[in-house]
Amino acid sequence: MSAQSLRSQNNYTEAALFNIGIGSVFSGIGAVINKDPQERLGKVLFKGMAQGALGGYLVFESKVIAGRIAKQENLTYGWPAKFVNSAGTSIIENAASNRNFWEQWNLNIGFNRIEFHTKDRLLVKYRIQPVAMLLTAYTAFYNKFEPKESLKTGQFIFSGDSYWGSDRDFRGAAIGTSILLNTEGEFYYNTVAHEIIHVFQYNDFNVLNTYINKPMEQFEEGSGLFRKMNKIFHYDFNVFFFAGFYKMEHWGKDQQTFEGYYSNYFEKEAYLFSNY
């Protein structure tokens, strides 16, 4: 499979439909899970899916904007891409939580999550995504933090060659919400764009955390310690779903070949927008 045939098989229309569809389906399921007993199933499902579709479209557009980092060789496209992505994932999370799409807006900067609650009055909360924080700490321990690139893109970017062992051949890697660039090679804008798309894919699965809203609320009511912890942490269980689906996409395929590696949808999508 050549790069040209890969692009022809995985175009922007396909990517848009995929992101809209995933946002709609995941939101619809979540809305039904989180609906109140007196609410009508059909109404809740339709509202959740419609709002999720809107959020999915914004997620798609955020990936298009991130791709301009490669096309224009300009890292500052990272911030507008992040804002649009945050808007899209926030709408999806609201829909899956059976809320109005405008009630809460979440901005993810690395493992940091800033929440803007707007239902009754503006309330700003800061929470930590613990799994993403641990992955960032691991990356930081073995590699060098790059503040200039991080400030330009809105992502935590590191440079080095330690990626689950230093014997791997890679230009860049997304480790949770952090990005690692290999210092042994040349700096590539499309590598940065590619890895930002993977960070956005990590965010795509944030919606699944809403499926346990009700059990989490019950734990909070019954435990003062958990109530305090819940104010500090936003539990990013989505990492396990993302990692699981990513591995499933590569199951039984030779990752050493171009065809095998890019048979993974997540890699196809990142390639589509970044041209790498």
N, C-alpha and C positions, 0 to 999 in steps of 0.2 A: 504494500500500500504506500503510495507516494504522498507527499505533503499536499499536493494539489487535489488528489482524489479524496483525501481526508477532509479537506475544506468543502468539497462538493457534496459530501455525504452528511456533513454536520454544519449546516449553515445557520445564519442568524434567526431565520424563521423557526427552525427546529429548536434552537436554544430558547427562544422567547416562549414557544408553546410549552416546552418542558418546565421552565421556571414558573410560568403562569399556572400550569397544571398542578405542579407540586405544591405551590402556595395555596391553591384552591382546595385540593384534596386534604392536605394536612390540616388546614384551617377548619374545613367542614367537619372532619372527625373530631378535632379538639373542641369545637363549639358544641357538638352533641354531648361529648363527655362532660363538659362544664355547664351544661344548661340547667336551669332551675326546674324542679318537677312540674310546675304549673305552666311552663312554656311549651308551645307547640313545636314538635319535632321538625316538621317541614319548614317552618319559618326560620327556626334557629339554623338549620342546615343550609338553607339558601343564603341567609345573611352571611354566615361564616364563609361559605364558598365564594360568594361574590366579593367580599372584602379581601379574602385571601388571594383571589385572582388579581386584584388591584395591587396588592403588595408584591405578588410574584412578578408583575410587569415592572415595577420599580426596581426589584432585585436584578432583573435582566438588564435594565438600563444602566444600573450601577456597574455591571460587568463590562458593558460597552464603553463606559467612561474610563474604567480602569485600563482597558485596552489602548486608550489613547496615550498612555505612558509609553508604550512601545512605538506607536505610530508617530507620535510627535517628539519622542525622546525627551519627555518632560515629566519629572517625578511629581510635580505639584497637582497633577490630575488625581492623585491619590485622595486628597481631601474631599473634592466634590463627589468622587466615587463613594467614599465612606459615608457622606451625609445622605446620599440617595439610597445606598444600601441599608443604612440604619432606618430610614423612613420606611422602606419596603418591609424589612424584617419586623419592625415595630407594628405595622398594620397587620401582618400575618399573625404575630403573637396576640395582638388584641382580638383578632377574629377568632382564633383558637381558644382564647380565654372567655369567649362569649361576651366581649365588651364592644363598645362602639370603636370604630377605627381610630378615633382621635384622642382616646382617653389616656394613653401612655406612649411616650416616645423614648426609645433607648439608644444611646450612643455608646458603641463599643470601641475602646481604644486599647488595643492589646488585651490584657486580662481585666482591664477596668471597664466597668459598666456604669454609665451615668443615666439615671432614669428621670424623666420629666413627666410628672403626673399632672394632668390638666383637666380632670373631670369636674371638680368643684372649684379648686384654686390651684395655682401653680405651686407644686411641691417638688423639690429636687432631692434625689437620693443617690448616694454613691454605694456601689456594691462591687465585690471582687468575685471573679469567676475562678474558683480554686484550682480546677484541673489546668486551665490555661495558664494560671500563675505558676504552677509547678513545672509545666513544660517550658515556660519562659525562663524560670530559674535554672533549669537544666541547660538550656541553650546559652544563657549568659555565663554560666560557670566555665564552659569549655571554649567560648568564643568571645569576640570583641564586639561591644555595642557600638553602633554607628549612629550618633545623634543627628548628624546633618541629614542623612537619608531618612531617618525616622521622622524628623520634624517635617520634612517635605511631603512625606506620604501619609502620615498619620498612622503608620504601622511601626511596631518594634522590629527594627532591622539589625541583624548582627552579621559579622563577617568571620570566616574561619573555615576549617575543614573537618570539624568534629560533628558528625551526623550519625548517631547510633553506631559509632566506630568510624575511624578515619580512613578505612579502606574502600569506601564507596565512591563511585564516579558520579559527581553531580555538579550542576552549575548553581542550583539553588534549591531550597526546600522550605516548605511551610510546616512548622512544628507547632501545632495548635494554632494560636493567633500570632505567633512570631515568625519572622522570615530570616532564614540563614542564607547568605551568599558566599559561595566558595571563593576564597581569596587567591587560589592558585591559578585562576583563569582571568579573562578579561571581564570588565563590567558590562553587563548587557541590560538594556532597558526592558527588553521583552521578558527576561528572566524575572525581573521585579514584578511586571504586570502579571505574569503567569502565576507567581506565588501569591499575589494579592487575590487573584481569582480563587485560589484554594482557601485562603482565609475567609472569603465571602461564602464559599461552599460550607465551611465550618459553621458559619452563621446561619446558613440555610436550615440547619437542623435544630436551631434554637427553639423552634415551634414545638418540638416534641417534649420539651420540658414542661409545657403547659398541660400536658396530659395527666400530670400528677398534682395539679393545683389543689384539688380537694383533699387528697391524703396529706399533702404538705400543710394545709390549713388545719387539719385535725391534729397533726403533730405539734403545730405551733400552739394550739389551744391547750394541749395537755402537757407541755414542757416549757418551762421558763427559759431553760438553757437553749433549747432549739429556737425559741422566739428571739433571743438575743443573737444567736448565730445567723438566723435568717435575715436580720437587719444588715449583717456584714457581708454575707455570701449570697451570690446567685449561682445555684448549683448547675454547672454546665455538663449535665449528663449527655448532652448532644454529641460530645466528643466520641463516645463509645458507638453511637449509631453511625456517625460519619466514618469512623475508622472501620467499622464492620462492613458497611456498604462498599467502601473503597476496596477492601480486601476481596469482597465477593466479586467485584468487577474484574479483578485480576486472577480469579480462581482458575487454575488449570491452564493458564496461558504463559507463554514464554515472554517475560518482561525484558529480556535482553534484545529483542527485536523491535523495530519501529512499529510493526503491525500489532504485536502482542501488547506492547506498552500502551499504545493509544487505542486499544480496544476498550479500555476503561473509560466510561463516560465522563468522569470527573477530569481526566487528563485530556480528553477530546475537547471539552468545553474550555479548559484553560488554554489549550493550544489555539482554539478558534479565535479567542479574543487577543491573545498575546503574540500569535504567530511563532510560538515555540512550545 
